[in-house]
């Protein structure tokens, strides 16, 4: 089927199918905790007078997202005790969603007065959120009946995820301005009910049940080896010498976004933007740009292929993040802030859709959760480690050239570190085209 025909097979009514709407809600549930233990958490800490260095280091709780492949085999091969009646995928979804809600309530009750305690609750949320992401990714891939439906579900997932990011990146600021951070976090803990309801509505994928039946015919030792090592053997056997290059390219692709993340909200605070102004721009300009970026990324991937979408997305992402340096010299100017936010939301959304679609296409059924967790961990691990030093870098530069110039240099540098991934995907694209030409 041609790319043009594939695009025509996705009318708007396709997004109203029960499975797609369920995916939309699960995408929202997946995205909700992410910034609450990340960038938005940093805004709360900066409001409370926490240093940039401490904010950077506490962002390491997000490393939980990067090591989820360690327990992904457990998600692939076991049910949650007491919830097995829901099915493998749904039992893990429900367990993780309940744990996330409890962790957010704990953060709200503790507050930044004790960084150790609130950090511990944030870590609980991060681990539970990483588990939820793993199983929702598996449900999305296993529920798709074709490659086209996988693209549709991936798009719905991104829309739901982006709505959650908007809620935790913008709307929460307006709420915190009026009600305070603790009440805001409590309200968002309650919003995890959206994901829990979607979990009960969702239908357990047939492929996960078949994989379980196959595993039960093996000895306990073979089942253990199959669950832990099998996904990696299958992946490297299938892609051969290119497998390592693919993992490195994926690992470097989102570095700019990860590295700049912890400093974005403290940056807005320090240049004098009010919470209401940030929330207003993110809700209007940011939302339009994010939706446009998702739509453009999905269309471009279908029309021109994953590799070209990844290359273009990498370029857009790098330029958008480097552009944050402009705000150091324009201060709280609304027009410049809106322009930078538009570029950032469009570029990162485009790149995100391209990467998620590409990684989804690389998995093998039966090992979906573990293989996708491996790929997702690859793209996040280096960035999650490096971002912890972001606050220390800015504060170190500020002692020599002032805080605003330090921020400007930091954001330009964050954009530039995305260039190696663009080169690697360009090489992969060339090798893929050469391989197809030989067939």
C-alpha positions as CSV (number, residue, x, y, z in Angstrom):
1,X,0.0,0.0,0.0
2,X,1.3,3.4,-0.9
3,X,1.9,6.1,1.8
4,X,-0.8,8.3,0.2
5,X,-3.4,5.5,0.5
6,X,-2.3,4.9,4.1
7,X,-3.0,8.5,5.0
8,X,-6.4,8.3,3.3
9,X,-7.3,5.3,5.5
10,X,-7.2,7.5,8.6
11,X,-10.3,9.7,8.5
12,X,-11.3,11.6,11.7
13,X,-14.0,9.1,12.6
14,X,-11.2,6.5,13.1
15,X,-10.1,8.5,16.2
16,X,-13.6,8.0,17.7
17,X,-13.3,4.2,17.8
18,X,-13.6,2.7,21.3
19,X,-10.0,1.3,21.2
20,X,-8.6,4.7,20.0
21,X,-10.5,6.7,22.7
22,X,-9.2,4.2,25.3
23,X,-5.7,4.8,24.0
24,X,-6.3,8.5,24.3
25,X,-7.2,8.2,28.0
26,X,-4.3,5.9,28.7
27,X,-2.0,8.3,26.9
28,X,-3.2,11.0,29.3
29,X,-2.6,8.8,32.3
30,X,0.9,8.0,31.0
31,X,1.8,11.6,30.6
32,X,0.3,13.0,33.8
33,X,3.0,12.0,36.3
34,X,6.0,12.8,34.0
35,X,6.3,16.6,34.6
36,X,5.0,16.3,38.2
37,X,8.3,14.7,39.1
38,X,10.2,16.6,36.5
39,X,10.1,20.2,35.2
40,X,6.9,21.3,37.1
41,X,8.4,19.8,40.2
42,X,11.4,22.1,39.6
43,X,9.2,25.1,39.4
44,X,7.7,24.3,42.8
45,X,11.2,23.8,44.2
46,X,12.4,27.1,42.8
47,X,9.4,28.9,44.2
48,X,10.4,27.5,47.6
49,X,13.9,28.9,47.2
50,X,15.7,25.7,46.3
51,X,19.1,26.2,44.5
52,X,19.5,25.3,40.8
53,X,22.1,22.7,41.7
54,X,19.7,20.9,44.1
55,X,16.9,21.1,41.5
56,X,19.2,19.5,38.9
57,X,20.2,16.7,41.2
58,X,16.7,15.9,42.4
59,X,15.7,15.5,38.8
60,X,17.6,12.2,38.9
61,X,14.4,10.6,40.2
62,X,13.5,10.5,36.5
63,X,16.3,7.9,35.9
64,X,13.6,5.4,36.9
65,X,12.2,5.9,33.4
66,X,15.5,4.9,32.0
67,X,16.0,1.6,33.8
68,X,12.5,0.2,33.4
69,X,13.8,-2.5,31.1
70,X,15.2,-4.2,34.3
71,X,11.7,-5.1,35.5
72,X,9.9,-5.1,32.1
73,X,10.3,-9.0,31.9
74,X,8.3,-9.1,35.1
75,X,5.6,-7.1,33.4
76,X,5.8,-9.3,30.3
77,X,5.4,-12.6,32.2
78,X,3.6,-12.2,35.5
79,X,0.2,-10.9,36.8
80,X,-0.2,-8.5,39.8
81,X,-1.3,-10.6,42.8
82,X,-5.0,-10.0,43.4
83,X,-5.5,-8.2,40.1
84,X,-5.0,-11.1,37.7
85,X,-8.6,-11.2,36.8
86,X,-8.1,-8.0,34.9
87,X,-5.5,-9.7,32.6
88,X,-1.8,-9.3,32.5
89,X,-1.6,-5.8,30.9
90,X,-4.5,-4.3,32.7
91,X,-3.5,-5.6,36.1
92,X,-0.2,-3.8,35.8
93,X,-1.8,-0.7,34.6
94,X,-4.2,-0.5,37.5
95,X,-1.5,-1.3,40.1
96,X,0.8,1.4,38.7
97,X,-2.0,4.0,38.5
98,X,-3.0,3.5,42.1
99,X,0.6,3.8,43.2
100,X,1.2,7.0,41.2
101,X,-1.9,8.6,42.9
102,X,-0.7,7.7,46.4
103,X,2.8,9.1,45.6
104,X,1.4,12.4,44.4
105,X,-0.7,12.7,47.5
106,X,2.4,12.0,49.6
107,X,4.3,14.8,47.7
108,X,1.4,17.2,48.4
109,X,1.4,16.3,52.1
110,X,5.1,16.6,52.5
111,X,6.1,19.7,50.5
112,X,9.7,21.0,49.8
113,X,10.4,21.7,53.5
114,X,12.0,18.3,53.5
115,X,13.8,17.6,50.2
116,X,14.6,14.0,51.3
117,X,10.9,13.1,52.0
118,X,9.4,14.8,49.0
119,X,12.2,13.3,46.9
120,X,11.3,9.8,48.2
121,X,7.7,10.2,47.2
122,X,8.7,11.6,43.8
123,X,10.9,8.5,43.3
124,X,7.8,6.3,44.1
125,X,5.8,8.2,41.5
126,X,8.6,7.9,38.9
127,X,9.0,4.1,39.3
128,X,5.3,3.5,39.2
129,X,5.0,5.9,36.2
130,X,7.8,4.1,34.4
131,X,6.0,0.8,35.0
132,X,2.7,2.2,33.7
133,X,4.5,3.5,30.5
134,X,6.0,0.0,29.9
135,X,2.6,-1.8,30.1
136,X,0.7,0.9,28.2
137,X,3.2,0.7,25.4
138,X,2.8,-3.0,25.3
139,X,-1.0,-2.8,25.3
140,X,-0.8,-0.2,22.4
141,X,1.4,-2.4,20.2
142,X,-0.3,-5.7,21.0
143,X,-3.8,-4.3,20.5
144,X,-3.1,-3.0,17.0
145,X,-4.5,-5.3,14.3
146,X,-2.3,-3.8,11.6
147,X,0.6,-1.4,11.0
148,X,-1.9,1.3,10.1
149,X,-3.8,0.9,13.3
150,X,-0.6,1.0,15.3
151,X,0.1,4.4,13.7
152,X,-3.4,5.5,14.7
153,X,-3.1,4.3,18.3
154,X,0.4,5.8,18.5
155,X,-1.1,9.1,17.4
156,X,-3.9,8.9,19.9
157,X,-1.4,8.1,22.6
158,X,0.7,11.2,21.7
159,X,-2.5,13.4,21.8
160,X,-3.5,12.1,25.2
161,X,0.1,12.4,26.5
162,X,0.4,15.9,25.2
163,X,-2.9,16.9,26.8
164,X,-1.5,15.6,30.1
165,X,1.7,17.5,29.6
166,X,-0.3,20.7,28.9
167,X,-2.3,20.1,32.1
168,X,0.9,19.5,34.2
169,X,3.0,22.2,32.4
170,X,0.5,25.0,32.1
171,X,-2.9,24.6,33.8
172,X,-1.3,23.5,37.1
173,X,0.6,26.9,37.3
174,X,-2.7,28.8,37.2
175,X,-4.1,26.5,39.9
176,X,-0.9,26.8,42.0
177,X,-1.1,30.6,41.7
178,X,-4.5,30.6,43.3
179,X,-4.6,27.5,45.5
180,X,-1.0,26.6,46.2
181,X,1.2,23.8,45.1
182,X,0.1,21.1,47.7
183,X,-3.6,21.4,46.7
184,X,-2.6,21.4,43.0
185,X,-0.7,18.1,43.4
186,X,-3.6,16.6,45.3
187,X,-6.0,17.4,42.5
188,X,-3.7,15.9,39.9
189,X,-3.3,12.8,42.0
190,X,-7.1,12.4,41.8
191,X,-6.9,12.8,38.0
192,X,-5.2,9.4,37.8
193,X,-8.8,8.1,38.0
194,X,-9.0,8.9,34.2
195,X,-6.4,6.2,33.5
196,X,-7.9,3.8,36.0
197,X,-11.3,4.0,34.4
198,X,-9.7,3.5,30.9
199,X,-7.9,0.4,32.3
200,X,-11.2,-1.2,33.3
201,X,-12.8,-0.3,29.9
202,X,-9.8,-1.6,27.9
203,X,-9.8,-5.0,26.3
204,X,-6.9,-7.3,27.2
205,X,-4.8,-8.0,24.0
206,X,-5.1,-11.5,22.7
207,X,-1.4,-11.6,21.7
208,X,-0.3,-11.3,25.3
209,X,-2.4,-14.3,26.3
210,X,-1.0,-16.4,23.5
211,X,2.6,-15.4,24.5
212,X,1.7,-16.5,28.1
213,X,0.3,-19.9,26.8
214,X,3.5,-20.5,24.9
215,X,5.7,-19.6,27.9
216,X,3.7,-22.0,30.2
217,X,4.8,-25.0,28.0
218,X,8.4,-24.3,28.9
219,X,10.2,-25.3,32.2
220,X,10.5,-22.6,34.8
221,X,14.2,-22.1,33.9
222,X,13.4,-21.7,30.2
223,X,10.6,-19.3,31.1
224,X,13.1,-17.2,33.1
225,X,15.7,-17.2,30.3
226,X,13.0,-16.4,27.7
227,X,11.6,-13.6,29.7
228,X,14.9,-11.8,30.6
229,X,17.2,-12.6,27.8
230,X,14.9,-13.7,24.9
231,X,13.8,-10.1,24.0
232,X,17.4,-8.9,23.6
233,X,18.5,-12.0,21.6
234,X,15.6,-11.7,19.2
235,X,16.2,-7.9,18.7
236,X,20.0,-8.3,18.0
237,X,19.4,-11.3,15.8
238,X,16.8,-9.5,13.8
239,X,18.7,-6.3,13.2
240,X,22.3,-7.7,13.2
241,X,25.1,-5.2,13.0
242,X,22.8,-2.3,12.8
243,X,21.2,-3.0,16.1
244,X,23.9,-1.2,18.1
245,X,24.0,1.8,15.8
246,X,20.2,2.0,16.1
247,X,20.4,2.0,19.9
248,X,23.1,4.7,20.0
249,X,21.1,6.9,17.6
250,X,18.0,6.5,19.7
251,X,20.0,7.2,22.9
252,X,21.3,10.5,21.6
253,X,18.1,11.7,19.8
254,X,16.3,13.4,22.7
255,X,19.3,14.6,24.6
256,X,18.6,18.4,24.0
257,X,15.1,18.1,25.4
258,X,16.2,16.1,28.5
259,X,19.2,18.2,29.3
260,X,17.3,21.6,29.1
261,X,14.3,20.2,31.0
262,X,15.2,20.9,34.6
263,X,16.2,24.5,33.9
264,X,13.2,25.6,31.8
265,X,10.8,26.5,34.6
266,X,13.4,28.0,36.9
267,X,14.4,30.1,33.8
268,X,10.9,31.5,33.5
269,X,10.9,32.2,37.2
270,X,14.2,34.0,37.0
271,X,13.5,36.2,34.0
272,X,10.3,37.5,35.7
273,X,7.5,35.6,33.9
274,X,4.4,35.1,36.1
275,X,2.8,31.7,36.5
276,X,-0.3,33.1,34.8
277,X,1.6,34.3,31.8
278,X,3.4,31.0,31.4
279,X,0.2,29.1,31.8
280,X,-1.6,31.3,29.3
281,X,1.0,31.0,26.6
282,X,1.3,27.2,27.1
283,X,-2.4,26.8,27.0
284,X,-2.9,28.8,23.8
285,X,0.2,29.0,21.6
286,X,1.8,26.0,23.1
287,X,-1.2,23.8,22.7
288,X,-1.7,24.8,19.0
289,X,2.0,24.2,18.3
290,X,2.0,20.8,20.1
291,X,-1.0,19.5,18.2
292,X,0.4,20.8,14.9
293,X,3.7,19.2,15.6
294,X,2.1,15.8,16.4
295,X,0.0,15.9,13.3
296,X,2.9,17.0,11.1
297,X,5.2,14.4,12.6
298,X,2.7,11.6,12.0
299,X,1.9,12.7,8.5
300,X,5.6,13.1,7.6
301,X,6.5,9.7,9.0
302,X,3.8,8.0,6.9
303,X,4.5,10.0,3.7
304,X,8.3,10.0,3.7
305,X,9.3,7.3,6.1
306,X,10.5,7.1,9.7
307,X,14.2,8.0,9.0
308,X,13.5,11.2,7.2
309,X,10.9,12.2,9.9
310,X,13.6,11.5,12.5
311,X,16.2,13.6,10.7
312,X,13.8,16.6,10.2
313,X,12.5,16.3,13.8
314,X,16.1,16.3,15.2
315,X,16.8,19.5,13.3
316,X,13.6,21.2,14.5
317,X,14.2,20.1,18.1
318,X,17.8,21.4,18.2
319,X,16.8,24.8,16.7
320,X,13.8,25.2,19.1
321,X,15.8,24.5,22.2
322,X,18.7,26.8,21.2
323,X,16.2,29.5,20.7
324,X,15.5,29.7,24.4
325,X,18.7,31.7,24.7
326,X,16.8,34.6,23.1
327,X,14.7,35.0,26.3
328,X,17.7,35.9,28.3
329,X,17.9,39.2,26.5
330,X,14.2,39.9,26.0
331,X,13.1,39.1,29.5
332,X,9.4,38.8,30.1
333,X,8.4,40.1,26.6
334,X,5.2,38.2,25.7
335,X,5.7,38.2,22.0
336,X,9.2,36.6,22.1
337,X,8.1,34.2,24.8
338,X,5.2,33.1,22.6
339,X,7.4,32.6,19.6
340,X,9.9,30.5,21.5
341,X,7.2,28.4,23.0
342,X,5.6,27.8,19.6
343,X,8.9,26.6,18.2
344,X,9.7,24.4,21.2
345,X,6.3,22.7,21.3
346,X,6.1,22.1,17.5
347,X,9.7,20.9,17.2
348,X,9.7,18.5,20.2
349,X,6.2,17.2,19.4
350,X,7.3,16.4,15.8
351,X,10.4,14.7,17.0
352,X,8.5,12.8,19.7
353,X,6.0,11.3,17.3
354,X,8.8,10.3,14.8
355,X,10.7,8.6,17.5
356,X,7.8,6.7,19.1
357,X,6.6,5.5,15.7
358,X,10.0,4.3,14.8
359,X,10.6,2.5,18.1
360,X,7.2,0.9,17.9
361,X,8.0,-0.5,14.5
362,X,11.1,-2.3,15.9
363,X,9.4,-4.5,18.5
364,X,8.6,-8.2,18.2
365,X,5.2,-9.5,19.5
366,X,5.6,-11.7,22.6
367,X,8.5,-9.5,23.9
368,X,6.7,-6.2,23.3
369,X,7.0,-4.7,26.8
370,X,10.6,-5.6,27.3
371,X,11.9,-4.6,23.8
372,X,10.0,-1.3,23.9
373,X,11.3,-0.7,27.4
374,X,14.8,-1.3,26.1
375,X,14.4,1.2,23.3
376,X,12.7,3.8,25.5
377,X,15.4,3.4,28.2
378,X,18.0,3.8,25.5
379,X,16.7,7.1,24.4
380,X,16.3,8.4,28.0
381,X,19.1,7.0,30.1
382,X,22.0,9.3,29.0
383,X,19.7,12.4,29.0
384,X,18.4,11.6,32.5
385,X,21.9,11.3,33.9
386,X,23.3,14.4,32.2
387,X,20.3,16.6,33.1
388,X,21.1,16.2,36.8
389,X,24.2,18.4,36.2
390,X,22.2,21.2,34.4
391,X,21.7,23.3,37.5
392,X,25.4,23.0,38.5
393,X,26.4,24.1,35.0
394,X,24.2,27.2,35.0
395,X,25.3,28.2,38.5
396,X,29.0,27.7,37.6
397,X,28.7,29.8,34.5
398,X,26.8,32.5,36.3
399,X,29.7,33.2,38.7
400,X,31.8,34.4,35.7
401,X,29.2,36.0,33.4
402,X,26.0,36.6,35.3
403,X,22.9,34.4,35.5
404,X,21.2,35.5,32.2
405,X,24.3,35.0,30.0
406,X,24.8,31.6,31.7
407,X,21.3,30.5,30.8
408,X,21.8,31.7,27.2
409,X,25.0,29.7,26.8
410,X,23.4,26.6,28.4
411,X,20.4,26.5,26.1
412,X,22.5,27.0,22.9
413,X,24.7,24.1,24.1
414,X,21.7,22.0,24.9
415,X,20.5,22.4,21.3
416,X,23.9,21.6,19.8
417,X,24.2,18.2,21.5
418,X,21.4,17.0,19.3
419,X,23.5,17.1,16.2
420,X,25.2,13.6,16.6
421,X,21.9,11.8,16.6
422,X,20.9,13.6,13.3
423,X,24.1,12.4,11.7
424,X,23.6,8.8,12.9
425,X,20.0,8.6,11.6
426,X,21.2,10.0,8.3
427,X,23.8,7.1,8.1
428,X,21.1,4.6,9.1
429,X,18.8,6.0,6.4
430,X,21.6,5.5,3.8
431,X,22.3,2.0,4.8
432,X,18.6,1.1,4.9
433,X,18.1,2.4,1.3
434,X,21.2,0.6,0.2
435,X,19.9,-2.7,1.6
436,X,16.5,-2.2,-0.1
437,X,18.3,-1.5,-3.4
438,X,20.0,-4.9,-3.2
439,X,16.8,-6.8,-2.9
